[in-house]
Amino acid sequence: MSVASAPLREEAAFRPATRPVILVVAARSIQAVLFLAAVFFITVPLAWLVLLAFAGNFNFPSLVPTSFTVQWWHTVLSSPGLLHSVVLSVTITPVVVALSAVLCLPAAYALGRFNFLGKRVVLLSIFSINAFPRISLYIAMIPMLFALNLMGTVVGVVIVQLIGTILFMTWIPATGFAAIPDALVDAAHDAGASKFQVFWRVMLPLARPSIAVAAVLSFLAAFDEAQGTFLVGAPNYLTMPVRMYSLVLDYPVQFAAVFAVVLSIPSVVLMLLVRKHLFAGTGSAMQLR
C-alpha cells in the first residue's frame, strides 16, 4: 500500500510547486502587456506630435504627411514675445515650487507624523482643491486679487500657480513621512540625537524621494498652468502655455505642434535630472495615524 501510494504522494507534492510558476508567468505576462500598452499610448502621441511639427501638407485619409518643412519652427522661434514667455516660465515656476515647499512641507510633516483634531478635514480640504474645475476657483479669486491690487502682477501669477501645487506638495510628502517607522525614530532619540538631528539625518533622507516626486509634479503643474495665469497675468505676464493657447487659435495645427514640443523640453529635462528619485519610490501609502 505504501508502494502504491508513493506516486500519489509525489504527484501531490508536485502540484503545489507548479501553481506558483503558472501565477508568476501570468503576472509577468500581464505586466508585459501593461508595459507595452503604456509605451504605445505614450510614445505614439509624442511621435505623432514631432511628425506633425515637421509636416507640410496632409492628404486625408493618409496619416503620413505628403511633404516636410521647417517653416513652422522658424515661425515659432522668430515670433515676437516668445523669448519673454520662456524667461517668465523658467523663472516663475522655480519660485512657485520653492514657495510651495516652504509653505506645504511643514503641513505635510504634521499630517504624516501626528494625529490631531480636524486632521481628516484638512486632508479632505487639500484634496478638494483638485476635485472641482479650477477655472471656477480662479474666477472666485479675481475679486480678492482686484482688492489687493494683484491683477496683472507677478505676485498674482505666483499665487494662482501656487494653488495647483498644494495637493502634490502636501499629500505626497505626508505619505513619505508617515511611512517612516516609529521604532527608527525612537532608536535615534535613544542614541542621544536631538529632535532636529532626528529630522535632518533620519526622517528627511527617508522622505526625500517623496519630496522629489512632489517637487517634480508641482513644477509640471505650475509650468503648464495657463487658465489662471491668463486671467490674472494678462497682458503683462504671458507664460509659454498662455502664449501657446493664444496662438493656436490663429495658426495651423503644425504651429501648435511645434510650440508643444518646445513647451515639453523643460519638463523632459527635469524628468531626466531627477529620474533616480522618481523611481526610488515613496514608501507605503499614507495611513491616518
N, C-alpha and C positions, 0 to 999 in steps of 0.2 A: 504493500500500500504506500509505503514511503517512497518506493521507486517510481510508482505510477504518478504520485502527486508532485514529484520533483519538477517535471516540465511545467506543470501548472504554476508552481511557485516561481519558476524562472520567468514565465510569461507575465505573471502578476507583478514581478519586480521590474520587468522591462517596460510595462505600460506607463507607470508614473514618470519614467525618465523621458519618454517620447513626448509627453504633453508639453512640458516647458519648451522643448525645441520648436514645436509647432507654434506655440504662443509667441516665441521670440521671432520666428520667421514672419508671422502675421504682423507683429508690431513693427518690425523693420520694413515690411512691405508698405504698411500704412504710412510710416514716416517718410519713405521714399516718394510715395505718391503725393503726400502733402508738400514735401520739399520741391518736387518738380512743378506742382501747381503754383506754389509761391513764386518760384523762379519765373514761370511763364507769365503770371499776372503782374510781375514787377518789371522784368526785362523787356517784354514785348511792348508795353506802352512807352517805356523810355526809348527803346529803339525806334519806335514809330515817331516819337517826338523829335528825335535827332534827324531822322529821314525827312520829316516834314520841314525842318528848319532849312534844309538844302534843296527843297523841291521847287521846281519851276512851275510846271503845269500838271494837272491831273485830268485824265480822260476816264470818266465814270463808265463802267464799274471797276476799272483796273485799280488795284491798291498800290501799284508802283508808279512813281512819277515818270512822266514822259521826258522830262528834262530836269537838270540840276543847275543851281546857281548860288552864288554867294551874295546876291544883291540884297537879300533881306538882312544879312549880317552887317553889311555896310550901312544900310539904312538905320538899323538899331544902334550900332556903335557910334554913329555920327549924329544921332538925334539930340537936339538941344535939351539940356537938363538931365541927361542920363547919368553923367558923372556925379552931379549933385545928389541925385537919388541914391546912387551907390554909396557915396560918402555918408549920407544920412542913415542908411540901413546898417552899415558896418560900424557906425559909431553909437547910434541909439540902442541897438539891440544888446550889446555887451553891458551897457549901463542898466538896461532893464533887468537883465539876468542877475547882475551883481546886486541891485537893489532888492530884487525878489529873494535872493539868498539871505540877505541881511534881515529882511522882514519875516520870511517864512520858516527858515531853519530853526529858530528858537521855538516856534509853534510846533514844528514837526517833532522836535525833541520832546516837548511836553506831551504831545499826543501819543508818541511812541513809548514813552517810559513811565508815564504817570496816569493814574486813574482819578478823575476829579468830576465834580458835579457839572453836568451840561456837556460832557465830552462828546456824546453821540450827537447832540445838537450842533456842536461846532463842526464835526465831521460831515454831517448832512448839509450844513450851510456851505462848506467849502465845495462839496460835490455838486451842489445845486447851481453853482456858477456856470457849469458847462451843461446843465440839464435843460436849459431854455435857449431860444435863439439869442445869440449875442447882440444882434442889432437892436433888439428891444432894450437891452441893458444900456447900450450906448446912447440911445435916444433919451432914456430916463436920466442919464448923467449930464446931458448937454445943459439943462438949466443951471445945475450946480457949477459946471465949468464956466458958464457965462457969468454967474455971480462972482466967481473968483478970478475973472479976467484971464482964464487959462485957454480960451479958444484961440486957435491959431498960434500956439506956443509950443515949444519943445517939451515943456513940463507937462502940458496936457497930453501930448502924444505918448510920453513915457507912462503916464497914469493909465491911459487906455490900453497900452500894450502890456502893462503890468497885470491887468486883470486876467489875461489869458494864461499867465504863468503860475497863478496862485495854487491851482489844483495840483499841478505837477510838482512844484517845489515844496509843497506841504505833504501831500499824501504819500509820495514815493519815498522820500527820506524818512518819514514816520515809519514806513514798513521796515526800512533798514535798521532804525534804532530799536524797534520793537523786537526784531529778530536776534538781538544780542542777548546771550544767556545771562541771567542774573547771577549765576554762580561765578562767571568770569569777572563780573564787576565786583562781586564780594571778595573774590580772591585778590584782586588788585588793591582793594581797600585794606584787606588783612596784611598785605605786604608793605603797607605804610604809605601808599600813594594818596595824594590829596584828591579832592573832587575834580579839580581842574586837570590834574595829571591823568586821572582815570578817563576823563572825557577826551583829552587831547591824544593820549598814547594808546588807549584801548578802544573806546567807543567810536571816535571819529575815523580811524583807519578801517574798522569793520563796516561802518556805514558809508564809506567813501564811494563804493560802486553805485549804491542807490542815489547818492547825491550827484554823481556824474551823470547818471541816466536822467535825473530830474533836470539838471542843467542843460543837457542836450535838447530835451523835449521843450524846455522853456525857451531856449534860443530859437528853435524852429517855430514855436508858436508866436513869439514876438517878431521874428524876422518875416514871417508870412502874413502877419496881420495887416489887413487892408481896409476893412469897413470902418472901424473906429478911427484909424489913422486918417482916413479921408475926411470923416465927419468933423474931426477935431483939428487936424493939422492943415487942411487945405485952406488957401493955396500956397502957404509958406513952406510947409513941410510935406513933400510928396516923396515917400519912400519908394523902393523898387516895386513892391506889389501894387501900390496905388497907381504908379505910373503905368504898369503893365495893364491893369484893368481899364484905365482911361484910354490907352492907345489901342487896345484890342477892338474897340468899337469902330475905329476909323481906318483900320488897316486889314489886309487879308490875314487868313489864319496862319500863314507861314511866318508873318511878323510876330504873332503871339507865340509861336513855337520857339523862335529864336530868343525872345525875351524870357520864356520859361526856362530854356537851357541856361541862359545867363543867370537867372534868378536861383537856379538849383546849385550852381557851382559852390557858393559859400557853405551850403548845407552839406554837400558831399565832402568837401574838405574837412569840415568839422567832424563828420562821422568817421572819417579815416583817422583823424588825430586821436579820437577817444574810443576807438573800436575795442581796445582791450578792456576798458572799463565797462563798456556796454555788454560784453559777453561774460563779464565776471559774475553777473547775477546780482540780485538784490535781496537774497535770502528768502525766507519763507514769507507767506502772506501775513499781513499785519493782523494781529488779534487784539481786540479791545481788552486791555488789562484791567 
